[in-house]
Amino acid sequence: MENQRSSRLPGFYQKSLPERIGIIAKWVGLSQAEQAILENATGLSPQQVNQMVENALGVYGLPLGVATNFQINGKDYLIPMVIEEPSVVAACSFAARMARSGGGFTTSSDEPVMIGQIQVLDVENLQVAADQILAERESLLALVNDPDLTIIKLGGGGRDIEVRQFRQTTIGPMLVVDLLYDTRDAMGANAINTACEKLAPAIERITGGRVNLRILSNLSDRRKATASCLMTTEALTTKNMPGALVAKSIVEAAVFAEVDPYRATTHNKGVMNGVDAVVIATGNDWRAVEAGAHAYAARDGRYTSMTRWWQDENGNLRGMLTLPMAVGTVGGATKVHPTAQIAMKILGVSSARELAEVIVSVGLAQNFAAIRALATEGIQAGHMALHARQLALAAGAQGEMVNRIVETMIAEGNIRLDRAKSLVKAVLDKPNLA
Ligand code: MEV
């Protein structure tokens, strides 16, 4: 039944906010209480806020939108997105609709293995110490894999231990012990940090050195997710450009970002517009995902594009995005934030890996929408249309009047509040114009 639901919701954007809540409630089966949380639009109570951070004052609201049209591995998804920037949700939905022409997004992901780091100093012989740690690998893993821990019962826990040597640093030689730890459906920061702290005394005993830091790495490159998609040339065709030319121009835009870090930064910002919006909506740590994504984009020593776009032998456009994706479906704000829980329900994912795969699909979609716009009509056309719409609404336009006023302001090249107000007044003075 669930797989038969379509995320194609034509006209969704034209509905009123309560109507949209009603449609989503039906789509995912939201209770009255859950609908009320969306209607109240605050998400968190003062008590909850007070428990989450120190010196709490209040709640800072951000819009929660829903991107439509997503099909990932043959399953339809509605995507909750928290973002203040206009046009991101619309662009994402547009890209997902276009990706349907090529069968939607196809994804894969690694096992949810994170890295915890232990910094060891004052070691006499780095190589000897490294060999000794590796020789004790099994007993060290046994130390963190306490069968009474919930995460171990769920099938997670320490998987491996690796050692890296930094022979010359400004503070002398340094050994870094990396604990590879499977966090299952948790983001896992707490589990890893606890495990690293537990290992530290044993590491000191084995190496004769002194442990300083014990902390996870946000470069979670053992926990990557990949999305790819295909856009047919037919789907890419615009009023003014044949699809083959659109595909070529998008590839040219993508190569610009591959070779130039200045462009890569902006290109990747577009990817993260999509990624962060879902990471935030689901109560996950977007700073962790951001840090990991940009570090991964510089993994070869030069900052480059996160995505790749190319044309296949039939001229169709193909895209791919791989990112480290340390997100969880249990614990943290995902568990305590009522709106994050609703976002999880809207998404309907059953594991952290599935969530990670959805997120990279959204990142790829967002990137496509941005470079398609840039390589065709330019980014301002869409932005100005949205801006004109906001001005028309602010000027008091309603219903069909909104579109007419938007079109007039765009045609005149005069997108200003005073013009919107005078157009609204003209319509109201002469109702037969409406
Ligand atoms: C704006 O938020 C994002 C873009 O600048 C991304 C890009 O240039 O690819 C449009």
Boltz pocket constraint, residues with backbone or C-beta under 6 A from the ligand:
constraints:
  - pocket:
      binder: B
      contacts: [[A, 85], [A, 266], [A, 267], [A, 268], [A, 269], [A, 270], [A, 271], [A, 273], [A, 367], [A, 370], [A, 371], [A, 374], [A, 379]]
      max_distance: 6.0
